[in-house]
């Protein structure tokens, strides 16, 4: 089987695609892949590391306001369809899967014109502009949140979940916390604001630092590289000997860490949600207010309803309510177990397998 995958711009579009590639290589090593992205997108840095053939097309997104740049966008889109058709004809895939981002618009649309089966994968609870457009042409629409089905043609929608979940759920609990100077046998909360960090979460952590020093549970905090030095200076860490708090600029073994943790605090991105629900991990979510259509808030709200998470709005986050909310979960065993059970119920640990079933159905 030959599968062409396209998606880019953010890790939320790229990592689900790569997770599916990894799953397919495990169950069917003879599967051939081609990934189509852009030269300037994050995918150009990430995908080649996975030894997947990588081709690029040139495209840009529409401006939401009236702008002469939109004329150029239309021009690039029309030209990119021709380039995408050429790549598709040369590779001759059995199916084309788009995981979001402007690049997938051209490639999936081109595949439709060449009568090749297509799937678009929507990770969030509110669809992106590209996937809304492509849903009219795609053969199937794979979703991760049931609520998002209302935005797409009913007969095309399949609940598959995020393939990243199937990768994470296979990870066994280890002593990875030792690598961060923590005790693997103590209750642990992991706090992070994404790979670059988040200003409001960083500020709240600083405010809560003295409270965390007094707690029986331990805290692993990833500040992000841009806040790490400032945080060290503000908290005068060089003068302190921390016993139950570990501060890192970045956690490079996040999946292993989450598997060893008891609670997560972070943003409400689709990939993060797929990971912690697959593990049945309770969470406190602080949705980023800087994303399109405020989709992270909608992502979080669907899990608040089920009892899997607590949500604190970014503008309302303080050190005090962060520490209090963590206490209310980690220091109350029955509540912790109830949230863990709800989280596990919301997870889709066989997401890669579900997506593969859709592939087999349409090819």
C-alpha positions in Angstrom: 0.0 0.0 0.0 1.1 3.6 -0.7 0.0 6.4 1.5 0.6 10.1 0.9 0.3 12.3 3.9 0.1 16.1 4.0 -0.2 18.6 6.9 1.8 21.3 8.4 2.3 24.6 10.1 2.0 23.4 13.7 3.0 20.3 15.6 -0.7 19.6 16.2 -1.0 18.8 12.4 2.4 17.1 12.0 2.7 14.7 15.0 -0.7 12.9 14.5 0.5 12.2 10.9 3.8 10.9 12.1 2.2 8.8 14.8 0.0 7.1 12.1 3.1 6.5 9.9 4.8 4.8 12.9 1.7 2.7 13.6 1.5 1.6 10.0 5.2 0.7 9.9 4.6 -1.6 12.9 1.6 -3.5 11.5 2.5 -3.3 7.8 6.2 -2.6 7.3 5.9 -2.8 3.5 3.7 0.3 3.4 5.3 3.2 1.4 4.9 6.8 2.4 5.3 10.2 1.0 4.9 13.4 3.0 4.0 16.7 1.3 4.6 20.0 3.2 6.1 23.4 2.7 9.7 24.5 2.8 9.1 27.1 5.5 6.7 25.1 7.7 7.7 23.3 10.9 7.2 20.0 9.0 10.4 20.7 6.9 12.4 20.5 10.1 10.6 17.5 11.7 9.6 15.1 9.0 13.0 14.5 7.4 14.2 13.2 10.8 11.8 10.3 10.4 13.3 9.1 7.2 10.1 9.7 5.2 10.3 10.9 1.6 9.4 14.6 1.7 8.2 16.9 -1.0 7.2 20.5 -0.8 4.8 22.9 -2.5 4.6 26.7 -2.0 1.5 28.1 -0.5 0.3 30.6 2.1 -2.8 31.2 4.1 -5.6 33.7 3.6 -5.6 36.9 5.7 -8.8 37.3 7.6 -8.9 41.0 6.8 -9.0 42.4 3.3 -5.5 42.4 2.0 -3.7 42.4 -1.4 -1.8 39.4 -0.1 -5.0 37.3 -0.6 -4.6 37.8 -4.4 -1.2 36.2 -4.1 -2.7 33.4 -1.9 -5.2 32.5 -4.6 -2.4 32.5 -7.2 -0.2 30.3 -5.1 -3.1 27.9 -4.3 -3.9 27.4 -8.0 -0.2 26.8 -8.8 0.2 24.5 -5.9 -2.6 22.2 -7.1 -0.7 21.6 -10.3 2.5 20.8 -8.3 0.5 18.6 -6.0 -0.9 16.7 -9.0 2.5 16.1 -10.3 3.7 14.7 -7.0 0.6 12.5 -6.7 1.0 11.1 -10.3 4.6 10.2 -9.7 4.0 8.5 -6.3 0.6 7.0 -7.2 -0.8 6.6 -3.7 -3.7 4.4 -2.8 -5.0 7.1 -0.4 -4.2 10.7 0.5 -4.5 11.8 4.2 -4.6 15.5 5.2 -4.0 16.4 8.8 -4.6 20.1 8.5 -2.8 23.3 7.6 -2.9 25.2 4.3 -0.6 22.7 2.5 -3.2 20.0 2.9 -5.8 22.1 1.1 -3.9 21.9 -2.2 -2.9 18.3 -1.9 -6.2 16.8 -0.8 -8.1 18.9 -3.4 -5.6 17.7 -6.1 -6.1 14.1 -5.1 -9.9 14.5 -5.3 -9.5 15.8 -8.9 -7.4 12.7 -9.7 -10.1 10.4 -8.2 -7.9 9.2 -5.4 -9.6 8.4 -2.1 -9.0 11.0 0.6 -9.3 11.4 4.3 -9.0 14.6 6.3 -8.2 14.4 10.0 -9.5 17.1 12.4 -7.8 17.1 15.8 -9.8 19.9 17.5 -13.3 20.5 18.6 -13.7 23.4 16.2 -12.4 22.7 12.6 -9.8 24.8 10.9 -10.6 26.7 7.7 -8.8 24.2 5.5 -10.6 21.2 6.8 -14.0 22.9 6.5 -13.3 23.6 2.9 -11.9 20.1 2.2 -14.8 18.3 3.9 -16.9 19.0 0.7 -14.4 17.0 -1.4 -12.9 14.4 1.0 -14.1 10.8 1.0 -14.0 10.6 4.8 -13.6 13.0 7.7 -11.8 11.6 10.7 -12.5 13.4 14.0 -11.2 13.4 17.6 -14.0 15.2 19.4 -17.7 14.1 18.9 -18.8 17.8 19.1 -17.0 18.7 15.9 -19.1 16.4 13.8 -21.8 19.1 13.4 -19.4 21.1 11.1 -19.0 18.3 8.5 -21.2 16.2 6.2 -22.8 13.5 8.4 -22.3 10.6 6.1 -18.5 11.3 5.9 -17.7 11.6 9.6 -15.8 8.8 11.5 -14.7 9.1 15.2 -11.1 7.9 15.1 -9.3 9.9 17.7 -5.7 11.1 17.4 -3.1 8.5 16.4 -0.7 10.1 18.9 -2.8 8.4 21.7 -1.9 4.9 20.4 1.8 5.7 20.6 1.6 7.0 24.1 -0.6 4.3 25.5 2.1 1.7 24.7 4.6 3.4 27.0 5.0 1.6 30.3 5.6 3.4 33.6 9.3 3.8 34.3 11.6 5.5 36.8 12.0 8.4 34.3 11.3 11.0 37.1 14.8 10.1 38.6 16.3 11.8 35.6 14.7 15.1 36.8 15.9 14.6 40.4 12.5 13.4 41.6 11.2 10.4 43.5 9.3 7.9 41.2 7.2 6.8 44.2 5.8 10.2 45.2 2.7 11.7 43.7 3.8 14.0 40.9 2.2 16.9 39.0 3.7 17.9 35.7 3.2 21.6 34.7 4.1 23.0 31.3 2.9 25.5 28.7 4.0 23.9 25.5 7.4 23.6 23.9 8.1 27.4 24.2 6.4 27.9 27.5 3.5 30.2 28.4 3.8 33.5 30.1 0.7 33.3 32.3 1.5 29.7 33.5 5.1 30.9 34.2 3.8 33.8 36.3 1.4 31.5 38.2 4.2 29.0 38.9 6.4 31.7 40.3 3.6 32.9 42.6 2.9 29.3 43.7 6.5 28.3 44.2 6.6 28.8 48.0 3.4 26.9 48.4 4.7 24.0 46.3 7.8 23.8 48.6 5.6 22.9 51.5 3.6 20.2 49.8 3.9 16.4 50.2 3.5 15.9 46.4 6.3 16.9 44.0 6.2 19.2 41.0 8.0 18.9 37.7 7.8 22.2 35.8 8.9 22.9 32.2 9.2 26.7 31.8 10.2 26.8 28.1 13.7 28.0 27.1 12.6 31.7 26.8 11.5 31.9 30.5 14.1 29.6 32.1 16.9 32.0 32.9 14.5 34.7 34.1 12.8 32.2 36.3 16.1 31.0 37.9 17.0 34.6 38.7 13.5 35.5 40.1 13.3 32.5 42.3 17.1 32.7 43.2 17.4 28.9 42.5 21.2 29.0 42.8 20.7 29.6 46.5 18.1 26.9 47.0 18.3 23.1 47.4 15.0 21.8 46.0 13.7 18.5 47.2 10.2 18.2 45.7 10.4 20.7 42.8 12.3 20.2 39.6 12.4 23.0 37.0 13.5 22.3 33.5 13.6 24.5 30.3 12.1 21.6 28.3 11.0 18.0 29.0 12.3 15.8 26.1 10.7 12.6 27.4 7.2 14.0 27.9 5.3 10.9 27.0 7.3 8.8 29.5 6.9 11.6 32.1 3.2 11.7 31.7 3.0 7.9 32.1 4.8 8.3 35.4 2.8 11.3 36.6 -0.4 11.6 38.6 -1.7 15.0 37.3 -0.9 17.3 34.4 -1.3 21.0 34.1 -1.0 22.6 30.7 -2.7 24.0 27.6 -5.6 22.3 25.9 -4.0 21.5 22.5 -5.4 18.4 20.7 -2.2 16.4 20.9 -1.7 17.0 24.6 -5.3 15.9 25.2 -4.9 12.8 23.2 -1.9 11.9 25.2 -3.2 12.3 28.8 -6.6 10.8 28.1 -5.0 7.8 26.5 -3.1 7.3 29.8 -6.2 8.0 31.9 -4.4 11.0 33.5 -6.4 13.8 35.2 -5.6 17.3 34.1 -6.0 21.0 34.9 -6.2 22.8 31.6 -5.4 26.5 30.9 -6.6 27.0 27.3 -4.5 29.4 25.2 -6.5 32.5 24.3 -4.3 33.1 21.3 -5.5 30.3 19.0 -7.9 30.4 16.1 -11.6 30.5 17.1 -10.6 29.9 20.8 -10.7 26.2 20.0 -8.6 25.2 23.0 -11.4 26.4 25.3 -13.9 24.3 23.4 -11.5 21.3 23.6 -11.2 21.7 27.4 -14.9 22.3 27.9 -15.8 18.9 26.4 -13.6 17.2 29.0 -14.8 19.4 31.9 -18.4 18.0 31.2 -17.2 14.4 31.6 -15.3 15.2 34.8 -11.9 14.4 33.4 -10.4 17.8 33.9 -10.6 21.1 35.7 -10.3 24.3 33.6 -8.9 27.7 34.6 -9.2 30.5 32.1 -5.8 32.1 31.2 -6.9 35.5 32.4 -8.0 34.0 35.8 -4.9 31.9 36.5 -3.0 32.8 39.6 -0.5 31.0 41.8 -3.1 30.7 44.5 -5.8 29.1 42.4 -3.3 26.9 40.6 -2.0 25.5 43.9 -5.5 25.1 45.4 -6.8 23.3 42.4 -3.8 20.9 42.4 -4.4 20.3 46.1 -8.0 19.5 45.6 -7.2 16.8 43.1 -3.9 15.3 44.4 -4.8 15.4 48.1 -8.2 13.9 47.6 -7.8 10.2 46.5 -11.4 9.6 45.6 -11.6 12.7 43.4 -8.3 11.8 41.8 -9.5 8.3 41.0 -12.9 9.6 39.7 -11.1 12.1 37.3 -8.6 9.4 36.2 -11.5 7.1 35.3 -13.3 9.8 33.4 -10.1 10.7 31.5 -9.5 7.1 30.6 -13.1 6.9 29.3 -12.6 10.0 27.1 -9.3 8.6 25.6 -9.2 6.7 22.3 -6.1 4.5 22.7 -6.7 2.6 19.5 -6.8 5.7 17.3 -4.2 4.5 14.8 -6.1 1.3 14.3 -9.4 3.2 13.8 -7.8 5.4 11.2 -6.3 2.4 9.4 -9.8 0.8 9.2 -11.0 3.9 7.4 -8.1 3.7 5.0 -9.0 0.0 4.3 -12.7 0.9 3.9 -12.1 3.4 1.1 -9.2 1.8 -0.8 
